[in-house]
Amino acid sequence: MTDILSNPTAEKKAFPVLELISPKIFTLLGVMIAWQMLSVANDRWHFYNATLVPSPLGILSAAIDLWRQGTLWPHVAASCIRVIEGMAIAIPIGILLAYVVATYRWAAVMFDPIIELIRPIPSLALLPLFIVWFGIGELTKVAFISYSAFFIIYIATLEAIRDVDPILLRAAGSLGFSRQQTAYHITFKAVFPHVMVAVRIALATSWFVIVGAEFLAANEGLGYLINVSRVWFQINTMMAGAALIGLLGLGSNYLLLSLERRLFAWRDRKHS
């Protein structure tokens, strides 16, 4: 602890996420300050409708009111749990199916055309079908998130496996590696950085689609909060819910970036 307090570099190494966000947070603060100043100017000259475009302080005040009422954290927790559960299903299925399709010809013939047929269909267009199939319970929302995230993880993993250097595979064969050993020591380690990027993109997509799912089939969650606020024309609360989704997406992205830096520290040394 003494080393961290006396050495800022040690703090960044101990908490690598700080290294990622500390310079960039000033950009967000600058935008918020400029937005608030514009709102103050609008209070005097009235060049736009302040009710439709609330100020950052107004949005923050709405979030604080929700917190004081005890309704904020149940909505945040419900959305977070659904996203985590959906990603927990999509990641292993996407990676495993991509490996099977890339490895076995019969799997490519069987699965690849079907996936490529379904993949261009917007996931939100299928949400009513998910409700018909699974009802309006938690299963619908988790399955919908998994479905939306699956294609991103599958395609990225499949292309990464296909791009593995053949020289590495031949070297593994000459060393007597079994298929399982080659899959772990060569293929998996080669594609894992690409998979992490795909997980980040899929996670951002999950935060996007959770709003649509909670619009139609939920009684709690940030999407539900936004929809109810829309009905009652509570613009501040709507914006607070949207801002919280943005903050959750931003925070989860930086946490994954931090994890990437720890797992793939050799890349930083290589490019430094």
Order of alpha helices (4+ residues) and beta strands (2+ residues): alpha-alpha-alpha-alpha-alpha-alpha-alpha-alpha-alpha-alpha-alpha-alpha-alpha-alpha-alpha
